């Protein structure tokens, strides 16, 4: 049986550019920061509503 000189299986995937990786990282960071801000505002709004009114 003669073996083929070509590679068998999956070819190595091309590595993404650093600009693309930085863009994905920046969008994930922005999403995480906005989620934290929204959560904080929601907690503050709930605390304000739950506060008893002074009479």
N, C-alpha and C positions, 0 to 999 in steps of 0.2 A: 504494500500500500504506500503510495507516494503522498507526502504531506505537502500542502499548499504553503507557499511562502507568504501569502497574505495573512493579515491578522483576522482571527475569527472572533466573533462576539461584538459587543458594543464598542463603538469608537469613542474615545474620550470626548466629553462635552467641552465646547469652547468656554473659556473663562469670561465672565461678564466684565465689562469695563469698569474701572474704578468710579467713573462718573455715574454710572447706573447704580452701583452699590451705594454711593453717597446719596443719590436722590432717593432711593428706597429707605435708607436709614433716616434721612431728614423727614420724609413723610411719616414714618412710623413714630419718630420723636414728636412731631407736630400733633399727630393723632393722640398720642398718650398725654401730652400736655393739655390738649383741649378737653379730653375726657376727664382729667383731674380737675380742671377749672369748672366744668359743668357740674361735676359731682359736688364740689365745694359750694357752688352757688345754690344747688338744690338743698344741701344740708342747711345752709344759712337761711334759706327761704322757709324751710320747714320749722326751724327754731323760731323764726320771727312770727310765724302764724300761731305756733303753740304757746307763745308768751301771753300771759294773762294781761288784760287791759287794766291800767290803773283807774280807780274810780274816785 
